[in-house]
Amino acid sequence: MTQPIQLDIAIVGGGVSGCYSAWRLQQDRGHNSNIALFEYSNRIGGRLYSRKLPGLPNVVAELGGMRYIPGSHLMVKNLVEALKLPTKEFPMGSLLPIEPGGKAAGADNNLFYLRGQYFRYRDFAEHPDRIPYNLNWSERGYGPENMQVKVMNLICPGFADMSLQQQMQVKVFGKEIWRYGFWDLLYKVLSNEGYQFMKDAGGYEANVANANAVTQLPATEYKDDTVFLTLKDGFQSLPLTLAQQFADMPGQLAPSERIGMNQRLTEIRYNTDSDYRYSLIFQATETNSAGKTTDKVDCEPVEVLAKQIILGMPRRALELIASPFFDDPWLKQNLKSVLIQSAFKMFLAYEKPWWRSLGLVAGRSVTDLPIRQTYYMGTECEQPGGESTLHSLLMASYNDIGTVPFWKGLEAGKAFTGYVPQSLSCAPEQVVLKHEFQITEDMVATAHQQVTTLHNQQQLPPPYSAVYQEWGDDPYGGGWHEWKANYRLDQIMYRMRHPVADQEIYIVGEAYSYEQGWVEGALNTAESMLEQFFGLCKPAWLLQDPVFAKILQDNPDYNFLPTACPAPDLHSSSNSCVCGDCSEVLNEVTEFAYEGINNVER
Ligand SMILES: Cc1cc2nc3c(=O)[nH]c(=O)nc-3n(C[C@H](O)[C@H](O)[C@H](O)COP(=O)(O)OP(=O)(O)OC[C@H]3O[C@@H](n4cnc5c(N)ncnc54)[C@H](O)[C@@H]3O)c2cc1C
């Protein structure tokens, strides 16, 4: 019988948090420690999954995460720069000028089709009468995110500028905001039409889901005027580069033994009689040509011994692992502190960007049809180094929670085969990607028809290729997570990194982070855990960022999570509001109100 592999650190999960942890630890102690990374599928990247459709070698179909905010996602921004990964803009509207020599059209002309009415982004402010919601008099004159700001100004002026610690203390209508579901809280201050408007026009149902109000209330980063960047070769190139460098670095363990693909961790056992405290039991998996991963039959589980374990995976994946570790009462209670939200993306490839004739170049259109959000991802010939064709990619649908079942209902049936455009040389059977989720004719026809309606067209040329991804299957359970109401998320996100004091098992990733739904959250929990429990120093590539340097100057103990560790108990005599310069905050609130009033009564 072969001896189990012996590791100092076993990292499980080949998503961005696991790959980052492996990369950092190998740099720090790979010379004298055996560190290995294990991944369930045959793919590094997890919820970063970048695919390319035929005829579009320079326009990436991002089936998971697609963009970051360089102004606030400091870990992603600086890591991407340190790794020298090429970036490109991810505009939320047209970068072309409306008039020759004028300013860029931007997001103002982005299209909305709600309740059977067409209007543009600018109409929220310029023509509130065109917005087909029976809003209260005081609710008019704002777009969905600004309506959220207005609600925040009503509930607690200056809330977005407070620290999480301060926000946790704010009481409204007799109880702390963190004890509210966001929907429950909105219900107290908005008409039902106002809520429906925010839900429909915001594009993401997750933005107004009944998750913890303390994180939901100040979150407006999905606005059409946010500045985003994306990676030229796809967001997946971030974890792929980290994993590659992890494997290539010099170190004690042979490079070929550092990454174990197609290994599903099924169980963690405690060993009391060995230097290696843990036995990790792995079931070999296999991934078929379409990308579907299942357990390999007739394959004995393999044991790996480790002194320390890092689990870089989401809630559902953690729940699938058998171990006394998960019997810990605190962990049992708090693993369920986050909601798992479903998410779905569908891409259609067209021979030509027909949307350009409608003045739509980039950014998104929003509708209450089940496709919900359509993004104009680009045309091949306009990409740096792109081929000279007009092949274009549309993210025809980006939807979540309530609309995902609509598309799941169309999954069974005849597979979509597409067609080969004259401008493309490829075998007919290759024009539609082999993919874990094989797209059906019904799905494509239904989405294409909704896209046609969204753009107010009679008929549009059909797509030649298509692909979709739904994130509900194991081991993910959903696309992203949101803190549940009534949980002390400020304390949980700290403790979750090292949930059981006498065990050396650590949990990182997006699920229990402060920036849920973002890669930034996954990296922040990983870096925070590595510094606090593995003694790593802050990375040089981050320290040289002036914004980060300022954060450190203001708070030398900053550890990538929003409050000091351990988070203090809340005092029962909570302030209703804590603001720095209160009169300035009040002036801002009033100015913001005037903006809405002027929009309606101009
Ligand atoms: C549709 C969608 C859109 C998004 N958009 C954005 C965006 O625009 N910008 C952004 O920054 N973020 C976005 N995100 C979020 C971002 O993708 C995630 O925050 C991030 O990728 C999560 O990384 P992670 O390491 O925490 O987990 P994951 O990426 O989920 O990685 C977990 C890994 O663990 C593996 N695993 C699970 N169980 C086991 C097991 N038992 N044994 C071995 N391996 C296992 C999985 O196969 C997976 O590879 C989006 C996500 C989705 C789904």
Ligand as a Chemical Component Dictionary entry (heavy atoms), coordinates in Angstrom:
data_LIG
# 
_chem_comp.id                   LIG 
_chem_comp.type                 NON-POLYMER 
_chem_comp.pdbx_formal_charge   0 
_chem_comp.three_letter_code    LIG 
# 
loop_
_chem_comp_atom.comp_id 
_chem_comp_atom.atom_id 
_chem_comp_atom.alt_atom_id 
_chem_comp_atom.type_symbol 
_chem_comp_atom.charge 
_chem_comp_atom.model_Cartn_x 
_chem_comp_atom.model_Cartn_y 
_chem_comp_atom.model_Cartn_z 
_chem_comp_atom.pdbx_ordinal 
LIG C1  C1  C 0 -22.573 35.136 -12.484 1  
LIG C2  C2  C 0 -21.508 35.726 -11.610 2  
LIG C3  C3  C 0 -21.066 37.007 -11.831 3  
LIG C4  C4  C 0 -20.074 37.575 -11.037 4  
LIG N1  N1  N 0 -19.594 38.811 -11.349 5  
LIG C5  C5  C 0 -18.504 39.274 -10.718 6  
LIG C6  C6  C 0 -17.820 40.417 -11.206 7  
LIG O1  O1  O 0 -18.188 40.996 -12.229 8  
LIG N2  N2  N 0 -16.737 40.849 -10.518 9  
LIG C7  C7  C 0 -16.256 40.196 -9.419  10 
LIG O2  O2  O 0 -15.261 40.648 -8.845  11 
LIG N3  N3  N 0 -16.862 39.076 -8.968  12 
LIG C8  C8  C 0 -17.946 38.596 -9.600  13 
LIG N4  N4  N 0 -18.526 37.430 -9.201  14 
LIG C9  C9  C 0 -18.043 36.797 -7.959  15 
LIG C10 C10 C 0 -16.712 36.068 -8.142  16 
LIG O3  O3  O 0 -16.788 35.247 -9.264  17 
LIG C11 C11 C 0 -16.434 35.278 -6.872  18 
LIG O4  O4  O 0 -16.451 36.175 -5.772  19 
LIG C12 C12 C 0 -15.091 34.562 -6.833  20 
LIG O5  O5  O 0 -14.755 34.007 -8.062  21 
LIG C13 C13 C 0 -15.177 33.508 -5.742  22 
LIG O6  O6  O 0 -13.928 32.893 -5.541  23 
LIG P1  P1  P 0 -13.762 31.838 -4.359  24 
LIG O7  O7  O 0 -12.350 31.407 -4.371  25 
LIG O8  O8  O 0 -14.307 32.405 -3.110  26 
LIG O9  O9  O 0 -14.725 30.616 -4.708  27 
LIG P2  P2  P 0 -14.960 29.766 -6.026  28 
LIG O10 O10 O 0 -14.608 30.517 -7.239  29 
LIG O11 O11 O 0 -16.344 29.246 -5.920  30 
LIG O12 O12 O 0 -13.935 28.572 -5.903  31 
LIG C14 C14 C 0 -14.209 27.431 -5.160  32 
LIG C15 C15 C 0 -13.447 26.275 -5.793  33 
LIG O13 O13 O 0 -13.513 25.173 -4.919  34 
LIG C16 C16 C 0 -13.721 23.992 -5.672  35 
LIG N5  N5  N 0 -14.323 23.017 -4.762  36 
LIG C17 C17 C 0 -15.533 23.061 -4.185  37 
LIG N6  N6  N 0 -15.729 21.991 -3.409  38 
LIG C18 C18 C 0 -14.600 21.254 -3.477  39 
LIG C19 C19 C 0 -14.201 20.018 -2.892  40 
LIG N7  N7  N 0 -14.996 19.338 -2.056  41 
LIG N8  N8  N 0 -12.977 19.527 -3.190  42 
LIG C20 C20 C 0 -12.148 20.212 -4.030  43 
LIG N9  N9  N 0 -12.485 21.389 -4.608  44 
LIG C21 C21 C 0 -13.692 21.904 -4.332  45 
LIG C22 C22 C 0 -14.642 24.455 -6.775  46 
LIG O14 O14 O 0 -14.623 23.552 -7.871  47 
LIG C23 C23 C 0 -14.047 25.819 -7.111  48 
LIG O15 O15 O 0 -13.032 25.730 -8.080  49 
LIG C24 C24 C 0 -19.525 36.835 -9.966  50 
LIG C25 C25 C 0 -19.972 35.539 -9.728  51 
LIG C26 C26 C 0 -20.949 34.988 -10.544 52 
LIG C27 C27 C 0 -21.386 33.584 -10.305 53 
# 
loop_
_chem_comp_bond.comp_id 
_chem_comp_bond.atom_id_1 
_chem_comp_bond.atom_id_2 
_chem_comp_bond.value_order 
_chem_comp_bond.pdbx_ordinal 
LIG C1  C2  SING 1  
LIG C2  C3  SING 2  
LIG C2  C26 DOUB 3  
LIG C3  C4  DOUB 4  
LIG C4  N1  SING 5  
LIG C4  C24 SING 6  
LIG N1  C5  DOUB 7  
LIG C5  C6  SING 8  
LIG C5  C8  SING 9  
LIG C6  O1  DOUB 10 
LIG C6  N2  SING 11 
LIG N2  C7  SING 12 
LIG C7  O2  DOUB 13 
LIG C7  N3  SING 14 
LIG N3  C8  DOUB 15 
LIG C8  N4  SING 16 
LIG N4  C9  SING 17 
LIG N4  C24 SING 18 
LIG C9  C10 SING 19 
LIG C10 O3  SING 20 
LIG C10 C11 SING 21 
LIG C11 O4  SING 22 
LIG C11 C12 SING 23 
LIG C12 O5  SING 24 
LIG C12 C13 SING 25 
LIG C13 O6  SING 26 
LIG O6  P1  SING 27 
LIG P1  O7  DOUB 28 
LIG P1  O8  SING 29 
LIG P1  O9  SING 30 
LIG O9  P2  SING 31 
LIG P2  O10 DOUB 32 
LIG P2  O11 SING 33 
LIG P2  O12 SING 34 
LIG O12 C14 SING 35 
LIG C14 C15 SING 36 
LIG C15 O13 SING 37 
LIG C15 C23 SING 38 
LIG O13 C16 SING 39 
LIG C16 N5  SING 40 
LIG C16 C22 SING 41 
LIG N5  C17 SING 42 
LIG N5  C21 SING 43 
LIG C17 N6  DOUB 44 
LIG N6  C18 SING 45 
LIG C18 C19 SING 46 
LIG C18 C21 DOUB 47 
LIG C19 N7  SING 48 
LIG C19 N8  DOUB 49 
LIG N8  C20 SING 50 
LIG C20 N9  DOUB 51 
LIG N9  C21 SING 52 
LIG C22 O14 SING 53 
LIG C22 C23 SING 54 
LIG C23 O15 SING 55 
LIG C24 C25 DOUB 56 
LIG C25 C26 SING 57 
LIG C26 C27 SING 58 
# 
